[in-house]
Amino acid sequence: MRVIDFVRTRPPFVLLPALALVLAAAPAAPVHGQVIDPTIQEEAGAIGATVDSVAVEGNEWVPANLIVGTAGIPIGTPIDFRDIQAAERRLWQTGRFEDIQVAVRGGSSPDDPVVLLLRVRERPTVRNVHLEGLRNLNPREVRDSLAFEPGQSYSPQRVVDAKRYIRSQLAAKGIPFANVTERLDPVPDGEGQVDLVLQVTEGHRVSVADVLFHGNDAFSDSELKGVLTTREEGFFWYRSGEFRQDDLEDDLTFSLPDFYSSNGYLDFQVLSDTLIIDPTSGKARLEVSVEEGPQYRLAGFSVEGSRQFPAEELEQYYQDERGGLLGAFGLRRGSDELDGRVFDQSAFFDAAAAVEGRYRNQGYLYAQVEPVIERNPEPDEAGNRTVSVRWLIQEGQPAYVNRVMIQGNTYTHDRVIREQIAVLPGDVYSEERVIRSYQAISGLGFFESPLPLPDIRPNEETGDVDIVFAVEEQQTGSINFGTTMGGRYGVAGFIGYEQPNLFGQAKAGSLRWDFGTYQNNFHIQYTDPALLESRVSGSISLFDSRDRFFRFDTGERKRRGGLLRFGLPVPGARYTRMHVGYSLSRTDFRLRSGAEDESLFGRPSGTQSQVSAGITRRTLNHPTFPTVGSLLSLENQFNGGILGGDGTFSKHEVRGEWWVPVGQLGGGGPGQRPIMMSLGVTGTAGTLFGNADRFPFDRFWMGGVQFGQGLRGYDETTITPNGYFGRGSPQVREIDRLGDTFMRIGAEYAIRLHESVSFSAFYEAGNVWRSPREVDPSRLFRGAGIGAMLVTPFGPIGIDYAYGFDKDDPGWQFHFRMGGQGGAF
C-alpha cells in the first residue's frame, strides 16, 4: 500500500461519483460544508470504486502508516460507502482523534482508480493528571474511580465525567456548589503530550442555619422540622446543620408526605423549596412552601376477596395511630370502632403488607392485597372530609416447595446444612420458615456473613417454587492463645486449638491448656452431632485440672476424669432434644499452708460417679448474640447411690430465655447487614438434694461474672444464704458462702452491631438459699448497668459496668469476663 503525502502537492479534488461514495460515510464522521445527494449516494454505493492509494494529512504525532493500517481500506479492489464508514469508525474508536475528514482525487470515470485522503486532527496524550484545590476528597480516589491512566489520549467526555464525579462527591459532603475547570499544559520536549489540570474551587460548606415553612396551618414549624433529616445547625458540635441535596430530596419526596398522610392529609403537596445562601459564610436558610389540603377521617373499612381467612380476622391487622400495627400490646379494635378517626394512610399500607406476609406464611406466595382509598365527595354530618377504604385480596393458589437446593458449599456436607432447614420439598411454602432456615444456617458459623438471601424461583407453569440457599465457606479452625499478668494473681495464660467443623460434617474437636498461679487445666473434647449420620449426637471429653479459685484462696482443688454424653431428638419436635451422660472423676483438696479457714478445702479426696439427663428446646437464631427465639432447658444430675462414688446427691437446674426483636437500623436492601435491637428476658433456678459435703463446688454461689451463678454489680461469691458479705469479711466462712438453692431473673436490651459485637443495658436480680424451703422471691439482690461483648479468636470477651443496689454500700462494679460464663445472659 502506498502512502502519499499530499501536504506538499495539494492537487485539486473532483466531486465525481467516487467522491459521492466517500461522502456517503458522512453520518459517522461529518465532512464539513458538504451536502449529500441521496441519488448520488445510491449511485455510488451501487457502482463502487477502486482505491489506488491512501494519503494522510494533518497528523503530527501518530505515524501515517499506523493511521492507514488502522483504517483498513482495501487497495485495488472495489469498495463502497459502507467500507469508508467502517474505516472511519475504526479510527474514531482509537480515541486519538478529535476530527476526521475524508476526501478523494480522481474517479473521473467508473474505471478510473481514486486516491483517498484522510485529514485528521489529533488529540494529545495525557502524561499526568493533577487535581488542584481539592481539600475534602482524596485525589487518588478520584483518579481510581474514573480510571485516569498516564499515556491515555485526552478525552473530553472523561473530563466531563470527572467534573461531575467531583461535584457529586463534594455535594454528598455538604459542599454543593463546587466549580471545576480544566487546563491542558503542554509538556516541554514532550511531543504531543500534555498535563491535564483540574482546578477545583470547592467553595463554602453549606450549613442550614434556619428552616422556614410557608402554608402550614395544621402543624407548627418545629413539628415539621422534627420530620426532616435536614436539620438546622445546633449549639457548638451538637448538630452541624450540614446540607445534603440527597437528604433534602428524600425529605420533600417521602418524609413530609408520609408524615402528613399519616395524619389524614392525603392531598398534601410540596409547592416549592428555596435555599438562600450567604456566599461569604456558607450559612443558608431553607424555605419550604406546602399546601396541606383537607384532613380526612375514616368513614368505612372492609375486606373483599378473602376466603382463606375470615374477613373479620384480617380487619384486625389495621389499627389507628393509637392501636398501632398488628394491635400493639394485644389491643385490637373492630372496624366499626375505627370509623370517624383520622385516617392513617401509612398504617393502612403497612397493615396490608402484613396481611400479605400472613398469606405467604400459609403458602399463598402469589397473594396480592391491594389497598383502595376512595374520597367521599360529600363531608360527613360534622363537616369533615372522609374516605372509605378497603383491601381487594386476590389469594390465588397455594405454592408448594418443589426443590430445596444448596449452592456454594465446597467443604461442608449438604447434610449439615439441611439439618438447619425448616422447609422441605412438598411443604406448603412459608416465608417465616424460609427466614428461620436462613438464620439457622448463618448461625452455624461456618460461612461468610451476611449470607445471600434465599433465592425463591417460581415455576410459571405449576406455581410451585424452588428455594436456593447460597453459602460461601470460611475458615473455621483456630489456634487460640493469650497471657495475662497481674500483681495479685501472677502470670496466667492459655493455649488451645478449636475446630467446630471437622471433616465438613460439623463434628467439633478442641483441646485447651490453661496455666497460671491459680490454675493448671487441660481439657480435650470431641463432639459428633450425627453419630453414623443419624439424629443421635455424642461427645466425649477428658480433663485434668488444678484450680485455685482466687475468691476461695484458702486452698486448691484438683480433678481428673472424663465425660460421655449422648443427645437424642424428641419425636415430632424439631427443635427439642434430650440428652443423657455419664461422668467419672476424682477430686483432691489441698489446704493452703497457714490457712485459718479449713471449711472448704479441708476435706478428704473423693470419687464422683454421676449420671445426667436433661431436655432442651432451642430456637435462638444465634448462639452468642440472639435477636429472636427462645431456649428452655432442664438439667438433672444424679450422684452416688447405685452408681457408687463418695457422694449421694442430686442436682437440678431449669433455665428459660426469650428474645424478641424491637427494631433495626439499616439493612433495607438484599445482602445488607442491619443493626438489630432486641429485648431478652431470662430466668434460671437450681436446687440440690442430698449430701454434697465431699464435693462442695457442686453447690451454688453467686456474684460477679466469672464463676458460679453470675450477678453483675456484686463481687464474686458475695451473695450468700446469710445475705450480702463482702470479700474478706470475718463474719462468714468460705463454706457458708455456698447454698443449695438459687434463683436469678433478668432482662436485657441489646444492640447487635455485628455478629461479633454487641452492646446492652441490663437489669438482673438473684439470691442463694440453704434449701428450697427458704426461697423468697421478694428478697433478691438487684443489679443494673451497661455492657459490651466482643467475639474474638480467643473466645467471647465481655466488659460490664453495673450498679449493685443491695450491697452494704451501694455502688458501681466493673467486671471483665472471658467466655460465655456469668451474667444473666
C-alpha positions in Angstrom: 0.0 0.0 0.0 1.4 3.4 -1.0 1.2 6.3 1.4 1.2 9.7 -0.4 2.0 12.9 1.4 -0.5 15.5 0.0 0.8 18.3 2.2 3.3 19.3 -0.5 1.5 18.7 -3.7 -2.2 19.5 -2.7 -3.7 18.6 -6.2 -7.4 19.6 -6.8 -10.1 17.2 -5.8 -13.0 16.4 -8.0 -16.5 15.6 -6.9 -17.5 12.7 -9.1 -19.5 9.5 -8.4 -16.4 8.2 -6.5 -16.5 11.3 -4.3 -20.1 10.7 -3.5 -19.1 7.2 -2.4 -16.8 8.9 0.3 -19.4 11.5 1.3 -21.9 8.7 2.0 -19.9 7.9 5.1 -20.6 11.4 6.4 -23.0 10.4 9.2 -20.2 8.6 11.0 -17.7 11.5 10.6 -19.1 14.7 9.0 -17.3 16.4 6.2 -17.9 20.0 6.9 -19.7 22.1 4.3 -20.6 19.2 2.0 -24.2 18.1 1.2 -25.0 14.6 0.2 -27.4 14.0 -2.6 -29.2 10.7 -1.9 -29.4 9.8 -5.5 -25.6 10.2 -5.9 -25.1 8.2 -2.7 -27.3 5.4 -4.0 -25.5 5.5 -7.4 -22.0 5.5 -5.8 -23.0 2.7 -3.5 -24.2 0.7 -6.4 -21.2 1.5 -8.7 -18.4 1.1 -6.2 -14.9 2.5 -6.8 -11.3 1.2 -6.7 -8.9 2.9 -4.3 -5.4 3.2 -5.8 -3.8 4.7 -2.6 -4.5 6.3 0.8 -2.9 9.5 1.9 -2.9 11.1 5.4 -2.8 14.8 6.2 -2.7 16.8 9.5 -1.0 14.1 11.6 1.8 15.3 13.9 2.4 12.5 16.4 0.6 9.4 15.0 2.6 7.8 12.2 0.8 7.9 8.8 1.3 4.2 8.2 -0.4 3.4 11.5 -3.4 5.6 10.6 -3.7 3.9 7.2 -3.3 0.4 8.7 -6.0 1.2 11.4 -8.4 2.5 8.7 -8.0 -0.8 6.8 -9.1 0.5 3.4 -8.6 -2.3 0.8 -6.4 -1.2 -2.1 -7.0 -2.4 -5.6 -10.5 -3.8 -5.1 -13.9 -2.1 -5.5 -15.3 -0.6 -2.3 -18.5 1.3 -1.5 -19.5 3.9 1.2 -20.0 1.2 3.8 -16.3 0.4 3.6 -15.4 4.0 4.1 -17.9 4.2 7.0 -16.3 1.2 8.7 -12.8 2.7 8.2 -13.8 5.9 9.9 -15.4 4.0 12.8 -12.2 2.2 13.4 -10.2 5.4 13.5 -12.8 7.0 15.9 -12.6 4.0 18.2 -8.9 4.6 18.9 -9.8 7.7 20.8 -6.7 9.5 19.4 -8.5 12.0 17.0 -10.9 14.8 17.6 -11.7 15.3 13.9 -11.6 13.1 10.8 -12.4 14.2 7.2 -12.3 12.1 4.1 -11.6 13.5 0.6 -10.9 11.8 -2.8 -9.0 12.6 -6.0 -9.6 11.0 -9.4 -12.5 8.9 -10.3 -13.4 10.8 -13.5 -14.9 7.6 -14.8 -16.1 4.4 -13.1 -13.0 2.6 -14.2 -10.6 5.4 -13.0 -8.9 4.5 -9.7 -9.1 7.1 -6.9 -6.7 8.4 -4.2 -8.3 8.6 -0.7 -7.2 11.4 1.6 -7.7 11.1 5.4 -7.5 14.6 7.1 -7.1 14.1 10.9 -6.7 16.4 13.9 -5.1 14.5 16.7 -5.8 14.6 20.4 -2.7 15.0 22.7 -1.6 12.2 25.1 -2.1 13.0 28.8 1.2 12.5 30.7 -0.2 13.3 34.2 -3.5 14.3 35.8 -3.2 17.0 38.5 -6.1 17.9 40.9 -5.6 21.3 42.4 -7.6 22.9 45.2 -9.2 19.7 46.3 -9.3 19.5 50.1 -12.2 17.3 51.0 -11.7 14.5 48.6 -8.8 12.1 48.2 -7.2 12.8 44.7 -6.2 9.1 44.4 -9.8 8.0 44.9 -10.9 10.4 42.1 -8.3 9.0 39.7 -9.1 5.4 40.6 -12.9 5.9 40.3 -12.5 7.4 36.8 -9.7 5.2 35.6 -7.3 8.0 34.8 -4.1 6.4 33.5 -1.0 8.2 32.2 -0.4 7.7 28.5 -4.1 7.8 27.5 -5.3 10.1 24.9 -7.1 13.2 26.1 -10.9 12.5 26.3 -13.3 15.4 26.7 -16.0 13.0 27.9 -13.8 11.6 30.6 -13.1 15.1 31.8 -16.8 15.8 31.9 -17.3 12.6 34.0 -14.5 13.7 36.3 -16.1 17.1 36.9 -19.5 15.5 37.5 -18.0 13.0 39.9 -16.1 15.6 41.9 -19.1 17.9 42.2 -21.4 15.0 43.3 -18.9 13.7 45.9 -18.4 17.1 47.4 -22.2 17.7 47.4 -22.5 14.5 49.4 -20.1 16.1 52.0 -22.2 19.2 52.2 -20.3 21.3 49.6 -22.9 21.5 46.8 -21.6 24.4 44.7 -18.1 23.5 43.8 -16.6 24.7 40.5 -14.3 22.6 38.4 -12.3 23.9 35.4 -9.8 22.2 33.2 -6.5 23.2 31.7 -4.1 21.5 29.3 -0.4 22.3 29.9 1.9 21.3 27.1 4.9 19.2 28.2 8.2 20.7 27.3 10.1 18.4 24.9 7.2 16.0 25.0 5.8 15.7 21.5 2.1 15.5 21.6 2.0 15.3 25.4 0.1 17.5 27.9 -0.6 17.6 31.6 -4.3 17.7 32.4 -5.0 20.0 35.3 -8.4 20.0 37.0 -8.7 23.2 39.1 -11.3 22.8 41.9 -12.8 25.7 43.7 -14.8 24.0 46.5 -16.5 27.0 48.0 -18.1 27.0 51.4 -19.5 24.0 53.1 -23.2 24.9 53.3 -24.8 24.8 56.7 -28.5 25.2 57.2 -29.0 27.9 59.8 -32.7 28.2 59.6 -35.7 26.2 58.2 -38.9 28.0 57.5 -42.2 26.6 56.3 -45.0 28.5 54.4 -48.6 27.3 54.1 -48.6 25.0 57.2 -51.5 25.5 59.5 -52.1 22.0 60.9 -48.5 21.6 62.2 -46.0 24.1 63.6 -42.6 24.7 62.1 -40.9 22.9 64.9 -43.1 19.8 64.4 -42.2 19.7 60.7 -38.6 20.3 61.4 -38.6 17.2 63.5 -39.7 15.1 60.5 -36.8 16.2 58.3 -33.3 14.7 58.1 -32.1 18.2 57.0 -31.8 19.9 60.4 -30.7 23.4 61.5 -27.3 23.7 63.0 -27.2 23.5 66.7 -25.1 24.7 69.6 -21.4 24.0 69.1 -21.0 20.4 67.9 -24.4 19.2 68.9 -25.8 19.4 65.3 -23.7 20.5 62.4 -26.6 21.5 60.1 -24.7 20.2 57.1 -26.7 20.5 53.9 -27.0 17.4 51.7 -29.0 17.6 48.5 -30.0 13.9 48.5 -31.3 14.2 52.1 -33.4 17.2 51.2 -34.9 15.4 48.2 -35.8 12.5 50.4 -37.3 14.8 52.9 -39.5 16.6 50.4 -40.4 13.5 48.4 -41.0 11.0 51.2 -40.6 12.2 54.8 -43.0 15.2 54.7 -45.7 13.5 52.5 -45.6 10.4 54.7 -45.9 12.4 57.9 -48.9 14.3 56.5 -50.6 11.2 55.1 -50.2 9.5 58.5 -52.2 12.4 59.9 -55.0 12.3 57.3 -53.7 14.9 54.9 -53.9 12.9 51.7 -53.7 15.8 49.3 -50.6 17.3 50.8 -48.1 18.8 48.3 -44.7 20.5 48.4 -45.1 23.5 46.2 -41.5 24.8 46.2 -38.3 24.8 48.1 -35.7 27.5 48.2 -32.2 27.5 49.6 -30.9 31.0 50.3 -27.1 31.0 50.8 -24.8 33.7 52.2 -21.8 33.4 49.9 -19.4 34.8 52.5 -20.2 32.4 55.3 -21.9 29.4 53.7 -24.9 29.8 56.0 -28.2 29.0 54.4 -31.9 29.4 55.0 -34.2 26.7 53.7 -37.7 27.8 52.8 -40.4 25.2 52.0 -43.8 26.1 50.7 -46.5 23.5 51.2 -50.2 23.0 50.6 -51.7 20.8 53.3 -55.2 20.2 51.9 -58.1 18.9 54.0 -57.8 16.3 56.7 -59.6 13.1 56.0 -61.3 10.8 58.5 -62.3 7.2 58.1 -65.8 6.5 57.1 -65.6 2.8 56.4 -63.2 -0.1 56.1 -63.8 -3.5 54.6 -62.0 -6.6 53.3 -63.0 -8.2 50.0 -62.0 -11.4 48.3 -60.7 -13.3 51.4 -61.5 -17.0 51.5 -58.6 -18.5 53.4 -59.0 -16.2 56.4 -62.2 -14.7 57.9 -62.5 -11.1 56.9 -63.1 -10.1 60.5 -59.8 -11.6 61.4 -57.9 -9.7 58.7 -59.6 -6.5 59.6 -57.8 -6.7 63.0 -54.5 -6.0 61.2 -55.4 -2.4 60.6 -55.3 -0.2 63.6 -55.5 3.6 64.1 -52.5 5.5 65.3 -53.1 4.6 69.0 -53.5 0.9 68.5 -50.6 0.5 66.1 -49.9 -2.1 63.5 -51.0 -5.6 64.5 -52.5 -4.4 67.7 -49.6 -3.4 70.0 -49.9 -4.9 73.5 -52.9 -7.0 72.4 -55.2 -4.0 71.8 -57.4 -4.6 68.9 -60.4 -2.6 67.6 -63.2 -3.6 65.3 -63.6 -1.8 62.0 -66.8 0.0 63.3 -64.8 1.5 66.2 -62.3 3.0 63.7 -65.0 5.0 61.9 -64.6 8.7 62.4 -61.0 8.6 63.4 -58.2 10.4 61.5 -57.2 8.2 58.6 -53.6 7.0 58.9 -52.6 6.1 55.3 -49.1 4.7 56.3 -50.6 2.4 58.9 -53.2 1.3 56.3 -50.5 0.4 53.8 -48.3 -1.3 56.4 -51.2 -3.4 57.6 -51.9 -4.5 54.0 -48.2 -5.6 53.7 -48.6 -7.6 57.0 -51.6 -9.3 55.6 -49.7 -10.3 52.5 -47.0 -11.7 54.8 -49.6 -13.8 56.6 -50.7 -15.2 53.3 -47.1 -16.0 52.2 -46.6 -17.8 55.5 -49.6 -20.0 54.7 -48.3 -20.8 51.2 -50.1 -18.2 49.2 -46.9 -16.8 47.7 -48.8 -15.0 44.9 -51.5 -13.4 47.0 -51.9 -9.7 46.5 -53.6 -7.2 48.8 -54.5 -4.0 47.0 -55.3 -1.1 49.3 -58.1 1.1 47.9 -58.8 4.6 49.1 -61.9 6.4 47.9 -62.5 10.0 48.8 -66.2 10.6 49.6 -67.5 13.7 47.6 -69.6 15.0 50.5 -68.5 15.8 54.0 -70.0 14.0 57.0 -72.5 15.4 59.4 -69.7 17.1 61.4 -68.4 18.7 58.2 -65.3 16.5 57.9 -63.9 15.1 54.7 -63.9 11.3 54.7 -62.5 8.3 52.9 -63.8 4.8 52.6 -61.1 2.2 52.4 -60.9 -1.4 51.6 -58.5 -4.2 50.8 -59.0 -6.1 47.5 -57.5 -9.5 48.0 -56.5 -11.9 45.2 -55.4 -15.1 47.0 -54.5 -17.3 44.1 -53.5 -20.9 44.8 -51.0 -22.0 47.5 -47.5 -22.6 46.3 -45.7 -25.8 47.3 -42.0 -26.3 47.6 -40.7 -28.3 44.7 -36.9 -28.4 45.5 -34.6 -27.1 48.2 -31.1 -26.6 46.8 -27.8 -25.6 48.4 -25.0 -23.9 46.5 -21.5 -22.8 47.3 -20.5 -25.3 50.0 -17.2 -26.8 48.9 -16.2 -28.3 52.3 -19.3 -28.6 54.5 -21.6 -31.5 53.6 -25.1 -30.8 52.4 -26.5 -32.9 55.2 -25.1 -30.5 57.8 -26.9 -27.5 56.1 -30.1 -29.4 55.5 -30.3 -30.1 59.2 -30.9 -26.4 59.7 -33.6 -26.0 57.0 -37.1 -26.0 58.3 -38.8 -26.2 54.9 -38.9 -29.5 52.9 -40.0 -30.5 49.3 -43.7 -31.0 49.3 -44.3 -28.5 52.1 -46.6 -25.5 51.6 -44.4 -22.5 51.1 -43.8 -20.5 54.3 -41.8 -17.3 54.2 -41.4 -17.4 58.0 -39.8 -20.9 57.9 -37.6 -19.8 55.0 -36.3 -16.9 57.1 -35.9 -19.2 60.1 -33.8 -21.6 58.0 -31.7 -18.8 56.7 -31.0 -17.6 60.2 -30.1 -21.2 61.4 -27.6 -21.7 58.5 -26.0 -18.4 59.3 -25.9 -19.4 63.0 -23.7 -22.4 62.2 -20.7 -20.0 61.9 -19.2 -22.0 59.0 -19.9 -19.5 56.3 -19.1 -15.9 55.3 -21.7 -13.5 56.6 -24.0 -12.0 55.7 -25.3 -14.9 53.7 -27.0 -14.0 50.4 -30.8 -14.0 50.8 -32.5 -17.3 49.7 -33.4 -17.3 46.1 -37.0 -18.1 45.5 -37.5 -19.4 42.0 -41.2 -19.7 41.0 -42.3 -22.2 38.3 -44.6 -20.3 36.0 -46.4 -23.5 34.8 -47.2 -25.1 38.2 -46.9 -22.1 40.6 -44.6 -24.1 42.8 -41.2 -22.8 43.9 -37.6 -23.9 44.1 -35.6 -22.5 47.1 -31.9 -22.0 46.8 -29.7 -21.3 49.8 -26.3 -20.0 48.8 -23.3 -20.1 51.1 -19.6 -19.3 50.9 -17.2 -21.3 53.1 -14.9 -19.5 55.6 -12.0 -20.7 57.7 -13.4 -22.3 60.9 -10.4 -23.8 62.8 -8.4 -21.6 65.1 -5.4 -21.7 67.3 -6.0 -19.7 70.5 -3.5 -18.4 73.0 -3.1 -15.5 75.4 -1.4 -14.4 78.6 -2.2 -12.0 81.4 -0.2 -10.7 84.3 -1.3 -9.1 87.5 0.4 -8.2 90.7 -2.2 -10.1 92.7 -2.9 -13.1 90.5 0.5 -13.5 88.9 1.0 -14.8 85.3 -1.8 -16.7 83.6 -2.5 -17.8 80.1 -4.0 -20.4 77.8 -3.2 -22.1 74.5 -5.6 -24.3 72.5 -7.0 -25.4 69.2 -10.6 -25.5 68.2 -12.3 -26.8 65.1 -16.1 -26.7 65.0 -16.4 -28.3 61.5 -14.2 -31.3 61.4 -14.3 -33.1 58.0 -17.0 -30.7 56.9 -19.6 -32.6 59.0 -20.0 -30.2 61.9 -18.0 -32.5 64.1 -16.2 -30.5 66.7 -12.8 -31.0 68.3 -11.0 -28.9 70.8 -8.1 -29.0 73.3 -7.1 -26.3 75.7 -4.5 -25.8 78.4 -5.0 -23.0 81.0 -2.0 -22.3 83.1 -1.1 -19.8 85.8 -0.7 -19.3 89.5 -4.4 -20.2 90.2 -5.0 -22.9 87.6 -3.4 -25.6 85.6 -6.2 -27.2 83.5 -6.0 -29.4 80.5 -9.2 -30.3 78.6 -9.8 -32.3 75.4 -13.2 -32.8 73.8 -14.7 -34.4 70.6 -18.4 -33.9 69.6 -20.3 -35.6 66.8 -23.7 -34.1 66.1 -24.8 -37.0 64.0 -23.4 -40.4 65.0 -23.2 -42.7 62.0 -25.2 -39.9 60.1 -28.1 -40.5 62.5 -30.1 -38.0 64.6 -28.2 -39.1 67.7 -25.3 -36.9 68.8 -22.4 -37.8 71.1 -19.5 -36.2 72.8 -16.6 -37.4 74.9 -14.2 -35.3 77.0 -11.2 -35.8 79.3 -9.9 -33.3 81.8 -7.1 -32.8 84.3 -7.5 -29.6 86.2 -6.0 -27.8 89.2 -8.0 -24.8 90.4 -7.0 -22.2 93.0 -10.1 -20.0 93.0 -8.9 -16.5 93.6 -12.1 -15.9 95.5 -11.6 -19.0 97.6 -8.0 -18.6 98.4 -7.5 -21.0 101.3 -6.6 -24.0 99.2 -6.9 -25.6 95.8 -8.9 -28.4 94.1 -7.5 -31.0 91.7 -9.8 -33.0 89.4 -9.2 -35.7 86.8 -11.8 -37.6 84.9 -14.0 -37.9 81.8 -17.5 -37.4 80.5 -19.5 -39.3 77.9 -22.8 -37.8 76.6 -25.4 -38.6 74.0 -28.2 -36.4 72.6 -31.4 -37.7 71.1 -34.2 -36.0 69.2 -37.7 -35.8 70.6 -40.1 -37.4 68.1 -42.2 -34.8 66.3 -40.3 -31.9 67.9 -37.7 -30.4 65.5 -36.1 -28.1 68.0 -36.2 -30.2 71.1 -33.5 -32.8 72.1 -32.9 -35.0 75.2 -29.5 -35.9 76.4 -28.0 -38.4 78.8 -24.5 -38.7 80.1 -22.1 -40.3 82.5 -19.0 -38.9 84.1 -16.4 -40.3 86.5 -13.9 -38.1 88.2 -11.5 -38.0 91.1 -11.3 -34.8 93.3 -8.5 -34.0 95.7 -8.4 -31.0 98.0 -5.2 -29.3 99.4 -5.4 -26.8 102.2 -3.0 -23.8 101.8 -0.3 -23.8 104.5 -1.3 -21.5 107.4 -4.9 -21.1 106.3 -7.2 -20.4 109.2 -10.4 -21.3 107.4 -10.5 -25.1 106.8 -14.2 -25.3 106.0 -13.9 -25.5 102.2 -10.6 -27.2 101.3 -10.0 -29.2 104.5 -11.9 -32.3 103.1 -10.8 -35.8 102.1 -10.4 -36.8 98.5 -13.4 -38.4 96.8 -14.6 -40.2 93.6 -17.7 -38.8 91.9 -19.8 -41.1 89.8 -22.6 -39.1 88.0 -25.4 -39.7 85.6 -27.0 -36.7 83.9 -30.2 -36.4 81.9 -32.0 -33.4 80.5 -34.1 -31.8 77.7 -33.5 -28.6 75.7 -35.7 -26.8 73.3 -33.7 -24.1 71.3 -35.0 -21.8 68.6 -32.5 -19.0 69.1 -31.2 -17.6 65.8 -27.6 -17.1 67.0 -25.6 -19.0 69.7 -23.9 -15.9 71.2 -26.0 -12.8 70.1 -29.6 -14.0 69.6 -32.2 -11.5 68.5 -35.2 -13.8 68.2 -36.2 -17.2 69.6 -36.2 -19.0 72.9 -34.2 -21.5 74.9 -35.8 -23.8 77.5 -33.8 -26.4 79.3 -33.9 -28.8 82.2 -30.8 -30.5 83.6 -30.7 -33.2 86.2 -27.6 -34.8 87.7 -27.6 -37.9 90.0 -24.6 -38.8 92.0 -23.7 -41.8 94.1 -26.3 -44.4 95.3 -26.2 -47.4 93.0 -23.7 -45.5 90.8 -21.1 -45.8 93.6 -18.7 -43.0 94.5 -18.3 -40.9 97.6 -21.3 -38.5 97.3 -25.0 -39.2 97.3 -26.9 -36.2 96.0 -28.9 -34.9 93.0 -28.8 -31.5 91.3 -31.5 -29.9 89.2 -31.4 -26.7 87.1 -34.0 -25.1 84.9 -33.5 -22.2 82.5 -35.7 -20.1 80.2 -34.6 -17.4 77.8 -36.7 -15.5 75.3 -35.7 -12.8 72.7 -37.8 -10.6 70.5 -36.6 -8.0 68.0 -37.7 -4.5 68.7 -36.1 -2.6 65.9 -33.3 -2.3 63.4 -31.2 0.3 61.6 -30.2 0.0 58.0 -30.2 -3.3 56.2 -33.1 -2.4 53.9 -31.5 -4.0 50.8 -30.6 -7.5 49.9 -27.3 -8.7 51.5 -27.1 -5.7 53.8 -26.4 -6.2 57.5 -28.7 -4.3 59.8 -28.0 -3.1 63.3 -30.5 -5.1 65.3 -32.2 -4.1 68.6 -33.6 -6.9 70.7 -35.2 -7.4 74.1 -34.4 -10.5 76.1 -35.7 -11.9 79.4 -34.3 -14.9 81.3 -35.0 -16.9 84.4 -32.9 -19.7 85.9 -33.1 -21.6 89.1 -31.5 -24.7 90.6 -31.6 -26.8 93.7 -29.6 -29.6 95.2 -30.9 -32.5 97.3 -28.8 -34.8 99.5 -25.3 -34.6 100.9 -22.7 -32.9 98.7 -20.2 -32.2 101.5 -17.4 -34.2 99.7 -17.9 -32.1 96.6 -18.7 -28.5 97.8 -18.2 -26.9 94.4 -21.2 -28.7 93.0 -23.3 -26.4 95.2 -24.2 -22.9 94.2 -22.6 -19.5 94.8 -23.5 -16.1 93.4 -21.9 -12.8 92.5 -19.6 -11.4 89.8 -19.4 -12.8 86.3 -16.6 -15.4 86.0 -17.5 -18.3 88.3 -20.7 -19.8 89.8 -24.0 -18.0 89.2 -23.3 -14.5 87.9 -24.8 -11.4 89.3 -23.4 -8.1 87.9 -22.9 -5.2 90.3 -21.5 -7.5 93.0 -18.1 -9.1 93.7 -17.6 -12.9 93.3 -19.3 -15.0 96.0 -20.6 -12.0 98.0 -24.2 -13.1 97.7 -24.6 -15.8 100.5 -27.6 -17.6 102.2 -27.0 -15.3 105.1 -27.2 -12.1 103.0 -24.5 -9.9 101.5 -21.0 -10.2 102.8 -18.0 -8.5 101.2 -14.8 -10.3 100.4 -12.6 -10.9 103.5 -15.5 -10.5 105.9 -14.7 -12.3 109.1 -18.4 -12.9 109.8 -18.8 -15.7 107.3 -16.7 -18.8 106.5 -16.0 -19.7 102.9 -18.2 -22.8 103.0 -21.1 -20.6 104.2 -20.9 -18.6 101.0 -22.4 -21.7 99.2 -26.0 -22.6 99.0 -28.2 -25.5 97.9 -30.8 -23.4 96.0 -30.6 -20.3 93.8 -32.8 -18.2 91.6 -31.9 -15.5 89.1 -34.0 -13.4 86.7 -33.0 -10.7 84.3 -33.9 -8.5 81.3 -31.6 -7.1 78.7 -31.9 -4.6 75.9 -29.2 -5.5 73.3 -27.9 -3.7 70.3 -26.3 -6.2 67.9 -23.9 -4.1 65.8 -22.5 -7.2 64.2 -22.3 -10.9 64.7 -19.2 -10.3 66.7 -20.1 -7.0 68.6 -22.9 -6.3 71.0 -23.8 -3.6 73.5 -26.5 -3.9 76.1 -28.3 -2.4 79.0 -29.5 -4.9 81.6 -31.3 -5.4 84.9 -31.0 -8.6 86.9 -31.7 -10.0 90.4 -30.9 -13.2 92.3 -30.1 -14.9 95.6 -29.0 -18.2 97.1 -30.6 -20.1 99.9 -29.7 -23.2 102.0 -32.8 -25.2 100.8 -35.8 -24.8 98.6 -38.0 -24.2 101.7 -36.2 -20.9 102.3 -36.8 -19.4 98.8 -38.2 -15.9 99.0 -38.6 -14.3 95.5 -39.3 -11.0 97.2 -35.8 -10.9 98.6 -33.5 -10.7 95.6 -30.2 -8.8 95.3 -30.6 -6.4 92.3 -28.1 -5.1 89.8 -28.3 -3.0 86.7 -25.9 -1.5 84.2 -24.4 -1.5 80.7 -22.1 -4.0 79.0 -20.3 -4.9 75.8 -19.2 -8.2 74.3 -16.8 -8.9 71.5 -16.3 -12.3 69.9 -12.5 -12.8 69.3 -10.4 -15.8 68.1 -9.8 -16.4 71.8 -13.5 -16.7 72.6 -16.1 -14.1 73.8 -14.7 -11.3 75.9 -17.1 -9.0 77.8 -16.9 -5.9 80.0 -19.7 -4.7 82.3 -20.2 -1.7 84.5 -23.1 -2.4 86.9 -24.6 -0.9 90.0 -25.3 -3.1 93.0 -28.4 -1.8 94.7 -28.4 -4.0 97.8 -24.8 -4.0 98.9 -23.9 -2.6 102.3 -22.5 0.3 100.4 -24.5 0.5 97.1 -22.3 1.5 94.1 -20.8 0.6 90.8 -18.7 -2.5 90.0 -16.6 -3.1 86.9 -16.5 -6.7 85.5 -14.3 -8.4 82.9 -15.2 -11.8 81.7 -13.9 -14.3 79.2 -16.2 -16.9 77.6 -20.0 -17.1 77.9 -20.0 -17.6 81.7 -21.7 -15.4 84.2 -24.2 -12.8 83.9 -27.9 -13.1 83.2 -27.1 -13.8 79.5 
